[in-house]
Amino acid sequence: MKVLLVCAGGMSTSVLMKKMEKYADSKGIDLEVAALGVGQLRDVSAYDVVLLGPQISYQKDAVRKKIGDKPMAVIEMQDYGLGNCEHIFALIDSTLAGR
């Protein structure tokens, strides 16, 4: 599974990215994850799902215009802040299931 994490500048998602990689390893989940700032968002065709940090949830409509029909969700503030990978992976699963 290929996941793109998007936040304001790409810094806080980098921390979350490391936690997600560690969690995926421990659960045997095949994961490729990248993190970037919303200003760097371009081609997302290589990713299965795009997850937005809660701090840019207000830009959801603008991001949707950039990524077309690619599955996208906003990570809950508490899950993002705590790096709750169990909930984040459940969000990924439900987002992909709702394609």
C-alpha positions as CSV (number, residue, x, y, z in Angstrom):
1,M,0.0,0.0,0.0
2,K,1.3,3.5,-0.9
3,V,0.2,6.4,1.3
4,L,0.9,10.1,0.9
5,L,0.7,12.2,4.1
6,V,0.1,15.9,3.5
7,C,0.4,18.7,6.1
8,A,1.2,22.4,6.1
9,G,5.0,22.0,5.6
10,G,5.8,18.3,5.6
11,M,7.5,18.4,9.0
12,S,4.9,16.9,11.4
13,T,3.9,14.3,8.9
14,S,7.5,13.1,8.7
15,V,7.3,12.2,12.4
16,L,4.0,10.4,11.8
17,M,5.5,8.6,8.8
18,K,8.2,7.0,10.9
19,K,5.6,5.8,13.4
20,M,3.5,4.3,10.6
21,E,6.5,2.5,9.1
22,K,7.4,1.0,12.5
23,Y,3.7,0.0,13.0
24,A,3.5,-1.5,9.5
25,D,6.7,-3.5,10.1
26,S,5.4,-4.9,13.4
27,K,2.1,-6.0,11.7
28,G,3.5,-7.3,8.5
29,I,1.8,-4.6,6.4
30,D,3.4,-3.8,3.1
31,L,3.7,0.0,3.3
32,E,5.3,2.8,1.4
33,V,4.7,6.2,2.9
34,A,5.8,9.7,1.9
35,A,5.2,13.0,3.5
36,L,5.1,16.5,2.1
37,G,3.7,20.0,2.5
38,V,0.5,20.9,0.8
39,G,2.4,23.5,-1.4
40,Q,4.5,20.6,-2.8
41,L,1.4,18.5,-3.8
42,R,1.6,17.6,-7.5
43,D,1.1,14.2,-9.1
44,V,-0.4,11.6,-6.7
45,S,-0.9,8.8,-9.2
46,A,1.8,6.6,-7.5
47,Y,-0.2,6.6,-4.2
48,D,-3.3,4.5,-3.2
49,V,-4.5,7.0,-0.7
50,V,-3.9,10.6,0.4
51,L,-4.2,11.5,4.1
52,L,-4.3,15.1,5.2
53,G,-3.1,16.4,8.6
54,P,-5.9,18.0,10.6
55,Q,-4.2,21.3,10.5
56,I,-4.9,21.6,6.7
57,S,-8.4,20.1,6.8
58,Y,-9.8,23.5,5.7
59,Q,-7.9,23.0,2.4
60,K,-9.7,19.7,1.7
61,D,-11.6,21.1,-1.3
62,A,-8.5,22.6,-2.8
63,V,-6.6,19.4,-2.4
64,R,-9.5,17.4,-3.9
65,K,-9.2,19.6,-7.1
66,K,-5.5,18.7,-7.3
67,I,-5.8,15.0,-6.8
68,G,-9.1,14.2,-8.6
69,D,-10.8,11.1,-7.5
70,K,-7.9,9.6,-5.6
71,P,-9.1,8.3,-2.2
72,M,-8.5,11.0,0.5
73,A,-9.3,11.4,4.2
74,V,-8.4,13.8,7.0
75,I,-6.7,12.3,10.0
76,E,-8.4,13.0,13.3
77,M,-6.6,15.5,15.5
78,Q,-6.1,13.2,18.4
79,D,-4.9,10.3,16.2
80,Y,-2.5,12.6,14.4
81,G,-1.1,14.2,17.6
82,L,-0.6,10.8,19.3
83,G,0.5,9.0,16.3
84,N,-2.3,6.4,16.8
85,C,-1.3,4.1,14.0
86,E,-4.1,1.6,14.7
87,H,-6.7,4.2,14.1
88,I,-4.9,5.7,11.1
89,F,-4.6,2.3,9.4
90,A,-8.3,1.7,10.1
91,L,-8.9,5.1,8.4
92,I,-6.9,4.0,5.4
93,D,-8.8,0.8,5.2
94,S,-12.2,2.5,5.4
95,T,-11.2,5.2,2.9
96,L,-10.0,2.6,0.4
97,A,-13.1,0.5,0.9
98,G,-15.3,3.5,0.2
99,R,-13.7,4.1,-3.2
